[in-house]
């Protein structure tokens, strides 16, 4: 039973990783590419590592636990820092303050 659960989790993780790779190619701008890819790939990697816990037992789970924590927390934080360091967004450059209508004029 654990083998079926583990293989299912590994397959779901592989599908999420493939979706993240597809997001890098198909999305229009860099911020959307990075955000979607990191969400998919970090969730996919965590799912695959959880699948290996079911496939290989407790020892593999104990060695995978630090990797799970680093991927789940570190990857989104790192991408947020990269996006923030990339510079102002396109709306900031054009002078759009994000208000559609009815906002105060400056």
C-alpha positions as CSV (number, residue, x, y, z in Angstrom):
1,X,0.0,0.0,0.0
2,X,2.8,2.4,0.8
3,X,4.4,1.8,-2.6
4,X,1.2,2.8,-4.4
5,X,1.0,6.0,-2.3
6,X,4.6,6.8,-2.8
7,X,4.5,6.2,-6.6
8,X,1.4,8.3,-6.8
9,X,3.0,11.2,-4.9
10,X,6.2,10.9,-7.1
11,X,4.0,11.0,-10.3
12,X,2.1,14.1,-9.0
13,X,5.4,15.8,-8.2
14,X,6.7,15.0,-11.6
15,X,3.6,16.5,-13.2
16,X,3.9,19.7,-11.1
17,X,7.6,20.0,-12.1
18,X,6.6,19.7,-15.7
19,X,3.9,22.4,-15.3
20,X,6.6,24.7,-13.8
21,X,8.9,24.1,-16.7
22,X,6.0,24.8,-19.1
23,X,5.3,28.0,-17.2
24,X,8.8,29.2,-17.8
25,X,8.3,28.9,-21.5
26,X,4.6,30.0,-21.9
27,X,4.1,33.0,-19.6
28,X,4.5,36.5,-20.9
29,X,6.7,38.3,-18.4
30,X,9.6,37.5,-16.1
31,X,7.8,38.1,-12.8
32,X,4.9,35.7,-13.8
33,X,7.4,33.1,-15.1
34,X,9.4,33.1,-11.8
35,X,6.4,33.1,-9.6
36,X,4.5,30.3,-11.3
37,X,7.6,28.2,-11.9
38,X,8.8,28.4,-8.3
39,X,5.3,27.6,-6.9
40,X,5.0,24.6,-9.1
41,X,8.5,23.3,-8.7
42,X,8.8,23.8,-5.0
43,X,5.4,22.0,-4.5
44,X,6.4,19.3,-6.9
45,X,9.8,18.7,-5.2
46,X,8.1,18.5,-1.8
47,X,5.6,16.1,-3.1
48,X,8.3,13.9,-4.7
49,X,10.3,13.9,-1.5
50,X,7.2,12.9,0.5
51,X,6.7,10.1,-2.0
52,X,10.2,8.9,-1.3
53,X,9.3,8.8,2.3
54,X,6.5,6.4,1.6
55,X,8.7,4.3,-0.9
56,X,11.9,4.0,1.2
57,X,10.8,4.3,4.8
58,X,11.7,6.4,7.8
59,X,15.4,6.7,7.2
60,X,14.9,8.3,3.8
61,X,12.3,10.5,5.4
62,X,14.7,11.6,8.1
63,X,17.3,12.6,5.5
64,X,14.7,14.3,3.3
65,X,13.2,16.4,6.1
66,X,15.8,19.1,5.9
67,X,15.5,19.3,2.1
68,X,11.7,19.6,2.4
69,X,12.1,22.5,4.8
70,X,14.7,24.3,2.7
71,X,12.7,23.9,-0.5
72,X,9.3,24.8,1.1
73,X,10.6,28.0,2.8
74,X,13.8,28.9,1.0
75,X,12.7,28.8,-2.7
76,X,9.8,31.2,-2.4
77,X,11.8,33.6,-0.3
78,X,14.7,33.6,-2.7
79,X,12.5,34.2,-5.7
80,X,10.8,37.1,-3.9
81,X,14.2,38.6,-3.3
82,X,15.1,38.2,-6.9
83,X,11.9,39.8,-8.1
84,X,12.3,42.7,-5.7
85,X,15.9,43.2,-6.8
86,X,14.9,43.2,-10.5
87,X,13.8,46.8,-10.3
88,X,10.5,48.6,-10.6
89,X,7.5,46.9,-12.2
90,X,6.3,48.1,-15.6
91,X,3.3,49.9,-14.0
92,X,5.7,51.9,-11.8
93,X,7.7,52.9,-14.8
94,X,4.6,54.1,-16.7
95,X,3.3,56.1,-13.8
96,X,0.3,53.9,-13.2
97,X,-0.5,53.7,-9.4
98,X,-2.8,50.7,-9.8
99,X,-6.0,52.7,-9.5
100,X,-8.4,52.1,-12.3
101,X,-10.6,55.1,-11.8
102,X,-11.8,57.5,-9.1
103,X,-8.4,57.8,-7.4
104,X,-7.0,61.0,-6.2
105,X,-5.0,63.0,-8.8
106,X,-1.5,64.0,-7.9
